[in-house]
């Protein structure tokens, strides 16, 4: 009976040690290298992003420059629209807003826009 108990105990311990050994091997051979690779990739990606944003702000056009350009273009477009309305009124167009609505409905199609300008 004692021999049977010790045999069962030793075989259980051996099974446990084999299972733990397999788990340790899987961790060391598969999981850990994958985690290290992931860590390295994320570190390199972070460095790359930091370099790109530093270069964007210092050497290239920054967000402030882009916003300034957009504001200037917006002002120029508004001036051109006002000038177009003035010219349209001078040439006898009664309501330039109808022309604008027609052009908006044209959705960028050149032939439709040309028809609008001829119509109004």
N, C-alpha and C positions, 0 to 999 in steps of 0.2 A: 504494500500500500504506500509506504513512504517512497519507494522507488518509482511508483506510478505517479505520485504527486510531484516528485522532483523532475521526472521526465516531462510531465506536462508543463511545469513551471519553466524548465530550461528551454523547451521548444517554444513557449510563448515569448520568452525573453529574446530568443534568437529571431523569431518572426518580427518582434518589435524593433530590434536592432537593424534588421535587413530593411524594414520599411523606412526607418529614420535615415539609414544610409542612402536609400534610393531618393528620398526627398531632398537630402543635402546635395546629392549629385545633380539632381534636376535643377536645384537652385543655383549651384555653382556653374553648371554648364549651359543653362538656358536662360533662366530668369535674370541673373545678375548681369551677364553681358548685354542683354536687351535693355535693361535699365540704364547701364552705363552709356550705351549708344544713344538712347533717348536723351539722357542728360547732356551729352556732348552736342547733339544736334540742336537741342533747345538753346544751349549756350551760344553756339555759333549763329543761330538765327537771331537771337537777341543782339549780338554784336553787329550783325549785318544791318538790322533795323536801326540801331543807334547810329551807325555810320551814315546810313542813308538820310536819316533825319537831320544829322549834324550838317551834312553836305547840302541838304535842301535849304536849311536856314542861313548858312554862311556864304556858300559859293553860288548857289543857284537862286532862282526866284523864290522868295519866301511867301508865306500865306498873306502877309501884309501887302507885298507887292502885287499879288494877284487881286486882292480886294481893291487896291487902288486903281489898277487897270480896269477892273470891272466898273468901278464908279465913273471913271473917265469915259469909258465906252458908253455907259448909260446916259451920261450928259450929252455926248455927241449925238446919240440916237434921238434923244428928246429934241435937240436943236434941229436936226434934220426933219423930224416930223413936223415941228412948228413951221419950218421953212416950206415944207411941202404943202401944208394947209394954206399958207399965205399965197403960194404960187397957184394953188388950185382955185382959190377964191378970185385971184386976179384974172384967171382964164375962164371964169364963168361957171365954175362948179359951185352949185348952190349949197350942197351939204357934203363936205369932205368925209364926214363920219360914215356916210353910206359907202364911200369908196373903201374906207378902212374895214368895215364889216364885210364887204365883198371880198377883199383880199384875205381876211381871216378865214372866210368860208372856203377859199381856194386851197387852203392847207399846203401852201408851198408849191403848187403846180403852176409852172411858168405860163402855160397857155391860158389857164383860167385867170391868172393875175393880169395878163395882157388884155383879156376881154374886159376885165373890171376897169382898167384904165381907159379903155376906149368907150366903155358904157358911161362912165361918170367923168 
